[in-house]
């Protein structure tokens, strides 16, 4: 199936064009859509480690956490309701992403981003003023719907706006926004947890309105992409837009390829059946397996639940939140390195280097936790070489 959203123009083919200030600012604003996902990744783990939040909504978890006779560190947060609070967002995001693809294709990338921002805004308001558990869960579901729309449309928007030579770096701008959102959320959690009266968790959850407003307003002021305009049959307008984006008058070659790709995609009657053909199976397999195993590495446990994880292995409440901040700083730094090197070193190099680095670090984390708590969660004596790390 032709990749309408990411024109390549053939193997080894590049199109003329400059990285204009217009495109740079446009991509920066669009990439801010990653803030809503990053903010939620960072905020949820910190909030669920705050005692006032647990006291109000999950008292059984709070009692288990504070009970002196509890020795099993792995089961402090064992609650199906708490799990539903956390996981409902990601289930909602999965479902909404399926609908979002149709909205993005038929009505444009901007409308899809607008839906994402409005839904995320509604979820943030509901969570910030929540009085019952059901309000938290409904709010999380709305947040998930917003993330599903934004995560589907923003990367596509960036791919279509970015010049050929800078597509990798500008695409990673979305990932950079995610990591910044995680870092900001962790920093806010650290300071909001210190607010007297124990209501800081409301600011943490309600603070999601800020990234929601950024993507909502951004979707209203951003220009539509030439690809999206072509899909709606407005070819002359698309050509003018492409000339402005690329900063040159001669865009005939790229424009012709965009039109051809759009026409070819419309002629595909059964795209899913076509994807299962033998010649596309290697591409389909890699497209599924790479993100699948990336998720199974367990990095999401660390990023989503960093404060909870650090808390259960013996860190104090403040120390666990600060450790999450440190993790966020490293995450942002690594993303900046990727932005610098993705077009210089290539995607494959970063993919292999990241995989090896993650393998080593995960082994160290598993060894450290295993040495401290074994397989049953019971604290034990640490080896001397590890005594200062946990």
C-alpha angles and dihedrals in degrees: 000000000000115000098236094175096054112040115198101172092218136309113323092357121138131185127223117252145116134241095250124193087243092059093041094055092041092053092045092054092045092047088058085079086082089066093076093056094042093047092053093047090054099039102051098060093047094048093049090055093054111103097214090054092050092045092055102042108015108029094161090059091047092051091048091048093051099039110115092208092059108105101163103092094183095065103048092107097040102141129129091206092052089048089052090051091055102036098042089078094057094045089051091048090053093052096043093049089065091055093040093062091062093046091048093050098045103034104025139260094276095060091049091052090048091054090048093052095047094048092047090049092053092048092050092051092049093048094046093054097035117145099169134040092246089060090054092050095046089048090051090050091053089048089052092051089052093050091049091057096042097045091051099047106034099061089046091050092051093049092053096046100043121092115245096254094049101036095107096051095044092047090055086056085082091055090046089055090051092053092046089050090052092049094047091049092051092049092049091048090054094054099035091053088064095058111118115243094040097255097117091105088070090060090048094052096036092047088078087083089078098063087038091058091046094056092039095053091039092055089055096051101035118099120243117254121254089239092057093046091050091051088058091052099251098129101161092050089048092054092052090048092049091051091053093046095049095040094229137093099224105075095135096120097049093040092052091051092049092052092046092050091049093049091047093051092052090055092058105099099180109027096171092052089049092052090057093059114117096249092057098043097092091052092045092048093052092044089056103034100046096058090035094059092037088062092045092057087086095239089128090064089058097042098041098039104024096133092044091048094049090045094053093051092057108278118135120245094263093041092051092052092047091049088056089053090053090050089052093051091053090048093054091046093052090050091053089053089052092051089053096047108031095089093031102047099021135241095273094058093051091045093054095041092049092048094052092045092049092049092054094045094047090052090052092048092049092048093049095049092042091051091050101042108010117210098309101051096249113140115242140171117297123226111254093247090058099040095100097048102063 
